[in-house]
Amino acid sequence: MKLRTWVWTAVTLVVAAVAVLLWRTSDVAATSSTTAAAAAVPDGSPAAEIAAAWSASTGPASPRRVVEGGRVLVTDEHGLALLDAGTGEEAWHYRRANATLCDATAVNGVVVAVFRTTSRCNEMVAFTASTGVRDWYRSVRFRTDVDLASTDRILLASSPTGVVTIDPTGNNTRWRHAPADGCRLVGSDVGSSGVVVLQRCTGSDALRVELLDGFSGDPVWTRDVDTAGATARLAGVDRLVDVVVGDRVQVLSPADGALLTELELPGLADGQDVRTEPLHQAGVGDAALLWVRGTVYALDQTTGLVRWSVPALGLPSAGSDRTGRTGAPAVTSPEDGAFVVRSLADGTELDRSSTPDAVPAGGRMSVLGPVVVYATADEVTGLS
């Protein structure tokens, strides 16, 4: 064989070896992705007696919103999966062996996830929730402690150094906001009222609460709340702005930040930490549903006053009146031994689904046809 032939053979083998090596270390080789047919949510409502049909663990980046597009979102260290609500079987997944999932959320028919491949959370990708088809991708530069939250048409990414909002269906950045000089962010959230940030500032004992327009980022109002040294946390910004300060809730008007009312709370149970206790809020109709310390409160969105309250294990889900007696809005509340349908207006019990299974405290629930989906910080359960 001529020398030229040997040379070309050697070059070809080297190129092939390099190509194989590059492929094995590439994102393509490290990514496992599947798709599915669109989900069909069955008609009907939960039966009079239901039990756990499946459960799934969810990772440290546990999303607050787990139901979207008729699917149920669960996460792990390297990605996410969307499950069939009725069976808990995987419908589709997206995982990357060479990346770490920072956080994920779901809204407007899409699931949005942020991954870390460098020292920062640097890649954001969105999928159609029902099918797993990739919707969009973009590079970002978020801190590793970034937290994602979402509401209709707004995706919020927040960290102690600032917040940024992104269009969840169009991927463009809308606006950014950093704390004032000498201040640091200690909390933020997004809801129907806009984006609220909590700031602690040097030389002040007060907590600064600021509401920003969700689409423009323009300041709407700023209010200083005297915390008297107590830990303060944002409970939610749907319909009302609720700040838990020690053992009370300050209910603020989304219009001007005025204090509408205060709720006195029971003290924390042994072993609970005010800095990490679950706090949940959601807007339903003309009310804000607030769950804190074992009770759900239905707050009037105009006055902030309590319409009704009942002991509950977690945040209720908007539901339908299964009795057919009224056409008024109703919610389904996770309570001891049952999921109870209650009138949004006055809390009257309209129907219930009993369960023999223990339901952990501090979760959020959703109703998909005949299936109840209950999600806590580390597990999602489907009951039917």
FIMILO-984905 format. One record per residue (C-alpha): x, y, z; chain; residue number from 1. Coordinates in nm, 4 decimals. Example, Ala and Ser with C-alpha at 12.3 -4.5 7.8 and 13.67 -1.06 7.14 Angstrom:
2
1.2300|-0.4500|0.7800|A|1 .
1.3670|-0.1060|0.7140|A|2 .
***
This chain:
384
0.0000|0.0000|0.0000|A|1 .
0.1334|0.3417|-0.0923|A|2 .
0.2361|0.5885|0.1771|A|3 .
-0.0330|0.8336|0.0599|A|4 .
-0.3007|0.5687|0.1148|A|5 .
-0.1729|0.4984|0.4660|A|6 .
-0.1758|0.8683|0.5455|A|7 .
-0.5318|0.9175|0.4246|A|8 .
-0.6463|0.6071|0.6128|A|9 .
-0.4887|0.7359|0.9332|A|10 .
-0.6436|1.0802|0.8878|A|11 .
-0.9857|0.9257|0.8257|A|12 .
-0.9613|0.7158|1.1419|A|13 .
-0.8564|1.0160|1.3500|A|14 .
-1.1428|1.2276|1.2163|A|15 .
-1.3891|0.9456|1.2871|A|16 .
-1.2545|0.9033|1.6405|A|17 .
-1.2794|1.2771|1.7082|A|18 .
-1.6342|1.2843|1.5702|A|19 .
-1.7371|0.9968|1.7980|A|20 .
-1.5749|1.1670|2.0977|A|21 .
-1.7443|1.4991|2.0239|A|22 .
-2.0808|1.3285|1.9848|A|23 .
-2.0422|1.1390|2.3114|A|24 .
-1.9666|1.4627|2.4992|A|25 .
-2.2256|1.6734|2.3165|A|26 .
-2.5635|1.7954|2.4384|A|27 .
-2.7261|1.5678|2.1827|A|28 .
-2.5766|1.2537|2.3309|A|29 .
-2.6492|1.3692|2.6877|A|30 .
-3.0134|1.4579|2.6196|A|31 .
-3.3047|1.2172|2.6474|A|32 .
-3.6281|1.3602|2.5110|A|33 .
-3.9656|1.2130|2.4171|A|34 .
-4.2996|1.3492|2.2988|A|35 .
-4.6600|1.2311|2.3206|A|36 .
-5.0026|1.2751|2.1712|A|37 .
-5.2038|1.5605|2.3205|A|38 .
-5.3715|1.4851|2.6524|A|39 .
-5.7456|1.4384|2.6737|A|40 .
-5.8949|1.5218|3.0132|A|41 .
-6.1914|1.2907|3.0796|A|42 .
-6.5289|1.4350|3.1646|A|43 .
-6.6823|1.3927|3.5054|A|44 .
-6.5851|1.4775|3.8591|A|45 .
-6.4284|1.2913|4.1516|A|46 .
-6.6396|1.0080|4.2912|A|47 .
-6.7921|1.0068|4.6393|A|48 .
-6.5024|0.7874|4.7535|A|49 .
-6.1526|0.8160|4.6092|A|50 .
-5.8128|0.6706|4.6939|A|51 .
-5.4544|0.7199|4.5871|A|52 .
-5.4048|0.5668|4.2419|A|53 .
-5.0393|0.6719|4.2041|A|54 .
-4.7704|0.8903|4.3507|A|55 .
-4.4408|1.0282|4.2240|A|56 .
-4.1466|1.1948|4.3931|A|57 .
-4.0421|1.5363|4.2734|A|58 .
-3.6941|1.6820|4.2922|A|59 .
-3.5450|1.9726|4.4858|A|60 .
-3.6639|2.2116|4.2131|A|61 .
-4.0241|2.1244|4.2989|A|62 .
-4.2584|2.3511|4.0985|A|63 .
-4.5529|2.5259|4.2621|A|64 .
-4.7645|2.4724|3.9515|A|65 .
-4.7777|2.1050|3.8574|A|66 .
-5.0892|2.0744|3.6369|A|67 .
-5.0842|2.2130|3.2834|A|68 .
-5.2218|2.0961|2.9501|A|69 .
-5.3951|1.8008|3.1116|A|70 .
-5.0614|1.6650|3.2364|A|71 .
-4.8855|1.6551|3.5758|A|72 .
-4.5332|1.7966|3.6049|A|73 .
-4.2632|1.6291|3.8153|A|74 .
-3.8940|1.7158|3.8300|A|75 .
-3.5635|1.5516|3.9179|A|76 .
-3.1984|1.6554|3.9303|A|77 .
-3.1472|1.6462|3.5551|A|78 .
-3.4856|1.7262|3.4050|A|79 .
-3.8588|1.6824|3.4111|A|80 .
-4.1422|1.4546|3.3091|A|81 .
-4.5112|1.5058|3.2413|A|82 .
-4.7390|1.2311|3.3688|A|83 .
-5.0847|1.1069|3.2769|A|84 .
-5.3147|1.2388|3.5493|A|85 .
-5.5226|0.9234|3.5696|A|86 .
-5.2485|0.6605|3.5805|A|87 .
-4.9327|0.8468|3.6774|A|88 .
-4.7549|0.6922|3.3802|A|89 .
-4.4986|0.9039|3.2009|A|90 .
-4.6324|1.0764|2.8893|A|91 .
-4.3107|1.2557|2.7921|A|92 .
-3.9828|1.3670|2.9421|A|93 .
-3.6795|1.5884|2.8874|A|94 .
-3.3572|1.5104|3.0755|A|95 .
-2.9941|1.6118|3.0326|A|96 .
-2.7160|1.4076|3.1910|A|97 .
-2.4697|1.6956|3.1469|A|98 .
-2.6879|1.9636|3.3098|A|99 .
-2.8615|2.0315|3.6419|A|100 .
-3.2208|2.1492|3.6612|A|101 .
-3.2379|2.4823|3.8452|A|102 .
-3.6169|2.5238|3.8505|A|103 .
-3.9302|2.4764|3.6415|A|104 .
-4.2834|2.6110|3.6175|A|105 .
-4.5908|2.5723|3.3968|A|106 .
-4.8318|2.8316|3.2594|A|107 .
-5.0267|2.9147|2.9424|A|108 .
-4.9940|2.5627|2.8065|A|109 .
-4.6146|2.5460|2.8312|A|110 .
-4.3594|2.4064|3.0756|A|111 .
-4.0526|2.6276|3.1220|A|112 .
-3.7296|2.4929|3.2736|A|113 .
-3.3911|2.6470|3.3515|A|114 .
-3.0740|2.4345|3.3426|A|115 .
-2.7202|2.4893|3.4669|A|116 .
-2.4232|2.3765|3.2558|A|117 .
-2.1725|2.6322|3.3908|A|118 .
-2.1360|2.8240|3.7174|A|119 .
-2.4725|2.9852|3.6431|A|120 .
-2.8190|2.8700|3.5437|A|121 .
-2.7626|2.9543|3.1815|A|122 .
-3.0149|2.7755|2.9573|A|123 .
-3.3922|2.8164|2.9472|A|124 .
-3.6162|2.5900|2.7413|A|125 .
-3.9947|2.5669|2.7008|A|126 .
-4.2137|2.2755|2.5898|A|127 .
-4.5782|2.2357|2.5003|A|128 .
-4.7110|2.0829|2.8225|A|129 .
-4.9509|1.8421|2.6587|A|130 .
-4.7126|1.6928|2.4005|A|131 .
-4.3528|1.7674|2.4994|A|132 .
-4.2746|1.9378|2.1677|A|133 .
-4.0062|2.2027|2.2212|A|134 .
-4.1510|2.5507|2.1946|A|135 .
-3.8506|2.7774|2.2398|A|136 .
-3.4954|2.8021|2.3760|A|137 .
-3.2793|3.0898|2.4955|A|138 .
-2.9586|3.1592|2.6865|A|139 .
-2.9833|3.3310|3.0255|A|140 .
-2.7470|3.4279|3.3097|A|141 .
-2.9339|3.3480|3.6304|A|142 .
-2.7860|3.2746|3.9714|A|143 .
-2.7906|2.9140|4.0879|A|144 .
-3.0580|2.9994|4.3471|A|145 .
-3.3011|3.1337|4.0853|A|146 .
-3.6680|3.0725|4.1624|A|147 .
-3.9350|3.0562|3.8911|A|148 .
-4.2960|3.1603|3.9428|A|149 .
-4.5679|3.2262|3.6888|A|150 .
-4.9118|3.3658|3.6265|A|151 .
-5.1113|3.4275|3.3114|A|152 .
-4.8687|3.5571|3.0419|A|153 .
-4.5910|3.6343|3.2932|A|154 .
-4.2903|3.4249|3.3950|A|155 .
-4.0918|3.5610|3.6907|A|156 .
-3.7322|3.4617|3.7626|A|157 .
-3.6095|3.5928|4.0959|A|158 .
-3.3041|3.5848|4.3223|A|159 .
-3.1764|3.8028|4.6085|A|160 .
-3.0116|4.0402|4.3595|A|161 .
-3.3143|4.1127|4.1412|A|162 .
-3.6013|3.9885|3.9297|A|163 .
-3.6673|3.9548|3.5580|A|164 .
-3.9928|3.8843|3.3742|A|165 .
-4.0186|3.6855|3.0517|A|166 .
-4.3035|3.6167|2.8107|A|167 .
-4.3678|3.2433|2.8669|A|168 .
-4.4994|3.1874|2.5144|A|169 .
-4.2664|3.4232|2.3277|A|170 .
-3.9393|3.3977|2.5285|A|171 .
-3.8573|3.7713|2.5157|A|172 .
-3.7432|3.9549|2.8296|A|173 .
-3.9961|4.2189|2.9310|A|174 .
-3.8162|4.4010|3.2137|A|175 .
-3.5663|4.3723|3.4979|A|176 .
-3.5714|4.5139|3.8473|A|177 .
-3.2895|4.5392|4.1024|A|178 .
-3.3197|4.6441|4.4677|A|179 .
-3.2436|5.0021|4.5620|A|180 .
-2.8949|5.0973|4.6831|A|181 .
-2.8387|4.9642|5.0317|A|182 .
-3.1278|4.7170|5.0016|A|183 .
-3.1562|4.3461|4.9318|A|184 .
-3.4479|4.1387|4.8100|A|185 .
-3.5886|3.8985|5.0693|A|186 .
-3.8941|3.7854|4.8743|A|187 .
-4.0869|3.8198|4.5499|A|188 .
-4.3853|3.6700|4.3717|A|189 .
-4.6134|3.7210|4.0739|A|190 .
-4.9908|3.7005|4.0497|A|191 .
-5.2961|3.8750|3.9125|A|192 .
-5.2025|4.1900|4.1070|A|193 .
-4.8593|4.2161|3.9417|A|194 .
-4.5089|4.1507|4.0745|A|195 .
-4.4351|4.2208|4.4401|A|196 .
-4.0835|4.2458|4.5841|A|197 .
-3.9881|4.2639|4.9521|A|198 .
-3.6743|4.4576|5.0426|A|199 .
-3.4685|4.5016|5.3574|A|200 .
-3.2663|4.8219|5.3577|A|201 .
-2.9654|4.9223|5.5653|A|202 .
-3.0537|5.1534|5.8544|A|203 .
-3.4244|5.0688|5.8549|A|204 .
-3.6188|4.8185|6.0657|A|205 .
-3.9124|4.8354|5.8250|A|206 .
-3.9817|4.5931|5.5417|A|207 .
-4.0301|4.7684|5.2086|A|208 .
-4.3118|4.6184|5.0006|A|209 .
-4.3220|4.7304|4.6370|A|210 .
-4.5783|4.6394|4.3701|A|211 .
-4.4654|4.6541|4.0065|A|212 .
-4.6825|4.6335|3.6977|A|213 .
-4.6496|4.2791|3.5680|A|214 .
-4.6099|4.3783|3.2025|A|215 .
-4.4222|4.7084|3.2132|A|216 .
-4.2331|4.6839|3.5418|A|217 .
-4.3454|5.0366|3.6352|A|218 .
-4.3801|5.0973|4.0112|A|219 .
-4.7438|5.0998|4.1254|A|220 .
-4.6873|5.1681|4.4952|A|221 .
-4.4382|5.1236|4.7778|A|222 .
-4.5230|5.0654|5.1435|A|223 .
-4.3060|5.0207|5.4525|A|224 .
-4.4285|4.7559|5.6962|A|225 .
-4.3128|4.7641|6.0579|A|226 .
-4.2117|4.4089|6.1429|A|227 .
-4.0897|4.4814|6.4986|A|228 .
-3.8043|4.2400|6.4411|A|229 .
-4.0308|3.9512|6.3362|A|230 .
-3.9651|3.7397|6.0280|A|231 .
-4.1796|3.8576|5.7352|A|232 .
-4.2658|3.6593|5.4233|A|233 .
-4.4803|3.7146|5.1183|A|234 .
-4.7784|3.4764|5.1102|A|235 .
-4.9057|3.5740|4.7654|A|236 .
-5.0139|3.8476|4.5243|A|237 .
-5.3261|3.7022|4.3633|A|238 .
-5.6186|3.9451|4.4045|A|239 .
-5.4603|4.0802|4.7259|A|240 .
-5.1078|4.1298|4.8572|A|241 .
-5.0632|3.9261|5.1763|A|242 .
-4.7553|3.9516|5.3980|A|243 .
-4.7139|3.7200|5.6959|A|244 .
-4.5371|3.9042|5.9794|A|245 .
-4.4747|3.6841|6.2782|A|246 .
-4.8172|3.5582|6.3883|A|247 .
-5.0319|3.7902|6.1804|A|248 .
-5.1152|3.8522|5.8154|A|249 .
-5.1173|4.2048|5.6776|A|250 .
-5.3681|4.2218|5.3906|A|251 .
-5.2724|4.5031|5.1526|A|252 .
-5.4759|4.6588|4.8724|A|253 .
-5.3317|4.5917|4.5248|A|254 .
-5.4573|4.9356|4.4206|A|255 .
-5.2533|5.1528|4.6579|A|256 .
-5.0897|4.9322|4.9218|A|257 .
-5.3250|5.0455|5.1965|A|258 .
-5.3652|4.8101|5.4914|A|259 .
-5.7115|4.6585|5.4522|A|260 .
-5.7126|4.4285|5.7514|A|261 .
-5.4973|4.2053|5.9699|A|262 .
-5.5491|3.8383|6.0490|A|263 .
-5.4285|3.6917|6.3762|A|264 .
-5.2706|3.3486|6.3323|A|265 .
-5.2166|3.0660|6.5779|A|266 .
-4.8596|3.0131|6.6894|A|267 .
-4.6417|2.7698|6.5005|A|268 .
-4.6521|2.4049|6.5984|A|269 .
-4.3462|2.2471|6.7567|A|270 .
-4.0743|2.1883|6.5020|A|271 .
-4.2055|2.4403|6.2483|A|272 .
-3.9888|2.7285|6.1305|A|273 .
-4.1458|3.0622|6.0376|A|274 .
-3.8775|3.1024|5.7699|A|275 .
-3.9796|2.7876|5.5819|A|276 .
-4.3434|2.7159|5.6740|A|277 .
-4.5665|2.6578|5.3680|A|278 .
-4.7645|2.9634|5.2572|A|279 .
-5.0059|2.9373|4.9645|A|280 .
-5.2366|3.1838|4.7919|A|281 .
-5.4457|3.1802|4.4737|A|282 .
-5.7072|3.4064|4.3228|A|283 .
-6.0439|3.2500|4.2422|A|284 .
-6.3301|3.4624|4.1125|A|285 .
-6.3554|3.7723|4.3314|A|286 .
-6.1659|3.6244|4.6255|A|287 .
-5.8151|3.5400|4.7357|A|288 .
-5.7730|3.1967|4.8912|A|289 .
-5.4984|3.2020|5.1528|A|290 .
-5.3732|2.8851|5.3239|A|291 .
-5.1565|2.9271|5.6294|A|292 .
-5.1043|2.7213|5.9466|A|293 .
-5.3780|2.4685|5.8888|A|294 .
-5.6590|2.7025|5.7813|A|295 .
-5.7825|2.8274|5.4454|A|296 .
-5.9213|3.1815|5.4407|A|297 .
-6.1430|3.3174|5.1619|A|298 .
-6.0684|3.6910|5.1502|A|299 .
-6.2871|3.9399|4.9671|A|300 .
-6.0688|4.1032|4.6996|A|301 .
-6.2203|4.4495|4.7620|A|302 .
-6.2261|4.4716|5.1408|A|303 .
-5.9739|4.2057|5.2367|A|304 .
-6.2167|4.0782|5.4999|A|305 .
-6.2604|3.7082|5.5683|A|306 .
-6.5735|3.5710|5.4009|A|307 .
-6.5229|3.2288|5.5535|A|308 .
-6.2518|3.0034|5.6839|A|309 .
-6.2228|2.6309|5.7530|A|310 .
-5.9492|2.3972|5.8766|A|311 .
-5.7732|2.2535|5.5703|A|312 .
-5.4649|2.0545|5.4835|A|313 .
-5.3609|2.2731|5.1905|A|314 .
-5.4649|2.5235|4.9265|A|315 .
-5.8001|2.4495|4.7558|A|316 .
-5.8503|2.4206|4.3822|A|317 .
-6.1101|2.6011|4.1754|A|318 .
-6.3796|2.3470|4.0981|A|319 .
-6.7374|2.3066|3.9880|A|320 .
-7.0534|2.2614|4.1900|A|321 .
-7.1110|1.8901|4.1487|A|322 .
-7.4504|1.8980|4.3207|A|323 .
-7.6080|2.1053|4.0447|A|324 .
-7.7956|2.3102|4.3041|A|325 .
-7.6404|2.6428|4.2060|A|326 .
-7.4421|2.7916|3.9234|A|327 .
-7.2168|2.9866|4.1607|A|328 .
-6.8374|2.9398|4.1743|A|329 .
-6.7071|2.6691|4.4055|A|330 .
-6.3694|2.5445|4.5284|A|331 .
-6.2507|2.2019|4.6373|A|332 .
-6.0713|2.2021|4.9710|A|333 .
-5.8386|1.9254|5.1012|A|334 .
-5.9634|1.8533|5.4513|A|335 .
-5.9351|1.5768|5.7083|A|336 .
-6.0527|1.2565|5.5395|A|337 .
-6.2129|1.4239|5.2382|A|338 .
-6.1870|1.6685|4.9509|A|339 .
-6.4792|1.9042|5.0113|A|340 .
-6.6544|2.1180|4.7490|A|341 .
-6.7461|2.4526|4.9061|A|342 .
-6.9271|2.7612|4.7833|A|343 .
-6.6815|3.0392|4.7110|A|344 .
-6.9359|3.2903|4.8399|A|345 .
-6.9845|3.1591|5.1932|A|346 .
-6.7986|2.8299|5.2338|A|347 .
-7.1119|2.6158|5.2482|A|348 .
-7.0382|2.2480|5.1830|A|349 .
-7.1873|2.1382|4.8512|A|350 .
-7.0331|1.7952|4.8028|A|351 .
-6.7396|1.5806|4.9131|A|352 .
-6.5129|1.2947|4.8094|A|353 .
-6.4055|1.0871|5.1063|A|354 .
-6.0625|0.9214|5.1116|A|355 .
-5.9056|0.6635|5.3425|A|356 .
-5.5567|0.7886|5.2581|A|357 .
-5.3632|1.0283|5.4766|A|358 .
-5.3173|1.3611|5.2985|A|359 .
-5.0030|1.5510|5.4043|A|360 .
-5.0328|1.9114|5.5125|A|361 .
-4.9013|2.2048|5.3150|A|362 .
-4.9871|2.1025|4.9594|A|363 .
-5.1767|2.2438|4.6631|A|364 .
-5.4545|2.0584|4.4863|A|365 .
-5.6028|2.0516|4.1379|A|366 .
-5.9009|1.8701|3.9905|A|367 .
-5.8738|1.7147|3.6424|A|368 .
-6.2102|1.5565|3.5614|A|369 .
-6.2489|1.2603|3.7996|A|370 .
-5.8901|1.2892|3.9298|A|371 .
-5.7682|1.4886|4.2289|A|372 .
-5.3993|1.5873|4.2029|A|373 .
-5.2350|1.6831|4.5306|A|374 .
-4.8796|1.8205|4.5314|A|375 .
-4.6443|1.8901|4.8207|A|376 .
-4.2812|2.0011|4.8129|A|377 .
-4.1546|1.6464|4.7563|A|378 .
-4.4387|1.4363|4.6203|A|379 .
-4.7339|1.4458|4.3806|A|380 .
-5.0315|1.2094|4.4272|A|381 .
-5.3254|1.1304|4.1989|A|382 .
-5.6478|1.0149|4.3626|A|383 .
-5.9474|0.8703|4.1797|A|384 .
***
